[in-house]
Amino acid sequence: MTTGQVAEHDRGMAWQSVFNVNARFAEMEWTSIQERFAGQTLANQDVIRADVDRTHVHHAVFQNGGRKQELELMLTLYCLHHNVSYKQGMHEVLAPLFLLSPALPLPVIYQLYSHIIQRFLPRMFADELVSLQKSFPLFRQLLQYHEPALSALLDRNFIIPDLYAFPWFLTLFGSTFQDVDVLFKLWDALFENGDIVSVHFFSLAFVLHHRDLIIAADGPTLPETISKLPSPTPAIIDQLVAQALVYRSTTPRSWVKQLELVLVNECEPSTEAELSAISLCMEVDPAEYIVACEWAAKDRDLLLIDKPIRFVLVDCRPIEQFMTGHPLRAVHLDPNLYEQDIEAWNRGASDILSIARSIEAHIVVLSESADDPYLSLTVLHLLESNAACLSKANAGYVGFHEWAFRISDRSVSSATANVDYMAGHDAGGCLVCSPPQESSNFKHKAAQLLASIRANPKVAAFARNAERRRHEYADMWQTIRKNQLHNLQMFSEEFSKKLSTNMQAFWKGVNKNVTTMKNSKQVQAFSAKTAEVSAKTAEMTRRATSWLSNKFKAALTTNPRRHTASSAANAAQDGSSEHQTCVVYAMEAQRDVLLQYSIPKPIREVTVGDVVRSFPNEGVFSFKFKMDSDANDEWVEVYDEEAVVPQVNGVVKCLVVAEGESRSLLSDAYDDEDEVDRTSRSHREQELQVASPPIHLLD
């Protein structure tokens, strides 16, 4: 996320550039999608329509019914195109794109919407919202990591992220920030950065910005307060974006990778135990600590822009295990002191916390395994002291051991000396290199140690509290799901009743209007006038057809160059000789009348230019030649005058088209009319122009 400024009139083009949207391709795809899914609807189309009706009702753009229809159409086509069911929240991501100024074309809006969903919400709208559910516990870990006191307050009041962060993650704050200027400034930063986890870190900055307001509302008003935090101003947005960048850079990268995988990959639905479980703290991959140690050893901190986080690793294994090998630069906190001298153990934990705070380092707790009871004790004690940036090593010492030897490229059998990331390593005494042989005595001691840990009052209290919270969270989750289903059912029933009532009233009004129109004198008069005009039109068409037929017959008898079709054909057969070529032609307007003329050349020497130059009529003509005697209606226009003219059975056959021929015929016809017919025709045309559109006889 960056805090760069984007001018309002350039925002649409800037977003198209970020998502590589091509307007021409967008137009083609939008047309294809509309044609493919034309007329199709979704099973929950009524829900889409209801969401659209209450979207940004205060904005002038959506007070226009046409824009609402376009919004509903785009949501429907997106779901059909991507084969997903509509989820409430989709409209909150799409609607702001209609509010950009200047307005964008619909195909570009569709492309932008598709890219936003695919890049920032790829799994959010999948069935059962599995990705969204799994991101809530991770956000709680993120809040605890950076602000443990506020996280503890919310835990005590059973305020889980599901109750307040649901619309933030699902709509990218589209349903939270009603001021589009504020929303667009946030989206500018999100889109330019392109990081799918950016919205979670902005949510963290947003919550911590209102930290004092949340703490002051501790009590019954806390759930409503945190779910309705006031929207920031455009100036505050820049501060929150900058703070989100800081939180992003100071969060372990291995944990961020875990969040990315949840948001991008398809996940299995969470079980009831997973939904209600409380994670002790954030987990960090051992490799991240090893990389941080490597950069610290080479003194490269000042050369890095995105430098690794500085860690203080607390090894809480027994002293005998610590001496057989431990991570480089690890600080030891002996768990035996917890049984022997609790005050000394508390002082050791407090000293470690003071050191970490003084050098601004993050704390990673390491034990034999991730479920070691001593690890839980250490983490709980540090959390009670409000230790920020606290995490535990994933897979414990065993995982760190595997990573250390994998990176150093040394085999376990040759690990008698120190490796680059291990200190005091002894392969003979290391429990990973030389696992102890299980014996009855070892099992007895392990059972005694576990019993003593469980008997500790703090451990027992923590176990009881964790079990109580698990049941309370499970009950709360079930209640939330039941309320959601009940509200959805109530809304569906109410909406169906209103829709049925409105449709009945609508059709009643339609039937009434139809009845009124049928009885209207104006409608009856219009029908009579239409019938009269139709009759006049038919009479004019009949007379025009009869006149043209008589005119053409008269032309045939007065033109000495015209012959019948049979005489022209016979002449063609007799006219072609060794030194003469017969050309049989017909005019386009009179294809049934065949004419002929001859060219004093053998047919094998006659070119297209000879045919054109020897044509007996004056004017501008175009010629089409017959190529095949079997294809009666296939004529080809040859543009090369030097080309040999096509012939069929020793005869050149062509179709001649005269420019302006149709217009001349009609003009001659009108000139030959007598004055009475011309006056009558003019009067009929005036009547026809008043009553109906003009009719072109030649069409």
KAVEN-V441797 format. One line per field, one symbol per residue. ss: DSSP state (a for helix, b for strand, c for the rest). psi: psi as a letter, one per 20 degrees, with the letter a starting at -180 (. if undefined). burial: b if it has 16 or more other C-alpha atoms within 10 Angstrom, else e. A space follows every 10 residues. Layout:
ss->???
psi->???
burial->???
This chain:
ss->cccccccaaa aaaaaaaacc ccaaaaaaaa aaaaaacccc ccccaaaaaa aaacccccca aaacaaaaaa aaaaaaaaaa aaccccccca aaaaaaaaac cccccaaaaa aaaaaaaaaa ccccccaaaa aaaaaaaaaa aaaaaacaaa aaaaaacccc aaaccaaaaa acccccccca aaaaaaaaaa aaaccccaaa aaaaaaaaac aaaaaacccc caaaaaaccc cccaaaaaaa aaaaaaaaac ccaaaaaaaa aaaacccccc caaaaacccc cbbbcaaaaa aaaaaaaccc aaaccccccc bbbbbcccaa aaaccbbccc bbcccaaaaa caaaaaaaaa aaaaaaaacc cbbbbbcccc ccaaaaaaaa aaaacccccb bbbccaaaaa aaaaaaaacc caaacccccc cbbccccccc ccccccccca aaaaaaaaaa aaaaacaaaa aaaaaaaaaa aaaaaaaaaa aaaaaaaaaa aaaaaaaaaa aaaaaaaaaa aaaaaaaacc aaaaaaaaaa aaaaaaaaaa aaaaaaaaaa aaaaaaaacc ccccaaaaaa aaaaaccccc bbbbbbbccb bbbbbbbbbc ccccccbaaa aaaccccccc bbbbbbcccc ccccbbcccc cccbcccbcc bbbbbbbbcc aaaaaaaaaa aaccaaaaaa aaaaaaaaaa acccccccc
psi->prkqppqgii gghghhggjl pphghggghg gggghhkpiq rrhlhhgghg hhhjplhiph gjiphghghh ggghgghggg gjlqqppphh hhhgghhijq pqqqqghggg gggghgghhh lhjhjrqilg gggiighhhg hgghghmhgh ghghghjloq hhhhighghh jljhignhoh ggghhghggg hhgjphjhhh hhhghgghhk ghhghhjobh igghghilpq qrrhhhghgh gghhhghhij pphhhhhggg hhhgqpqqqq rhhhhiqopg aqppphhhhg ghhghhhjlj hiipgmqqqp qopookrqhh hhijpqqpkq ppopihhhhg nhghgggggh gghggghhjl qqppppahrh kphhgggggg ghhhjlorlp rqppjbhghg gggghggilq qhhjlhrqrh jqpkpohhip ighnpqpprh gghghhhggh hhghipgggg gggggggghg hghggggggg gggghghggg gggghggggg ghhghghghg hghggghhip hggghggghg hgggghghgg gghgggghgh ghghhhhioi iqrrhghhgg hhhiipahjq ppoprqqhim hioprqrqpm qqhiiprhhg gghiphqqap qqppqphphi nhjoqpppio iiqppqqolj pppqpppppj gghgghghgh hiqrhghggg ggghhgghhh hrqqpohi.
burial->bbbeeeeeee bbebbbeebe bebeebbeeb eeeeeeeeee eeeeeebbbe bbbebbeeee ebeeeeebee bbebbbbbbb eeeebbbebb bbbbbbbbbb eeebebbbbb bbbbbbbeeb bbbbbbeeeb bbbbbbbbbb bbbbbbbbbb bbebeeeebb bbebbbbbbb bbbbbbbeeb ebbbbbbbbb bbebebbbbb bbbbbbbbbe eeebbeeeee ebbebbbebe bbebeebbbb bbbbbebbeb bbbbbeeebe ebbbeeeeee eeeebbbbee bbbbbbbbbb ebbebeeeee beeeeeebbb bbbbbbbbee bbbbbbbbeb bbbbbeebee eeeebbebbb ebbeebeeee bbbbbbbbbb eebbbbbbbb bbbeebbbbb bbbbbbbbbb bebbbeeeee eeeeeeeebb bbbbbbbebb bbbeeeeeee eeeeeeeeee eebeeeeebe eeeeebeebb eebbeebeee eeeeeeeeee eeeeeeeeee eeeeeeeeee eeeeeeeeee eeeeeeeeee eebeeebeeb eeeeeeeeee eeeeeeeeee ebbeeeebbe bbeebbeeee bbbbbbbeee eebbbbbbbe bebeebbbeb beeebeeeee bebbbbbeee eeeebeebee eeebbbbeeb bbbbbbbeee eeeeeeeeee eeeeeeeeee eeeebeebee eeeeeeeee
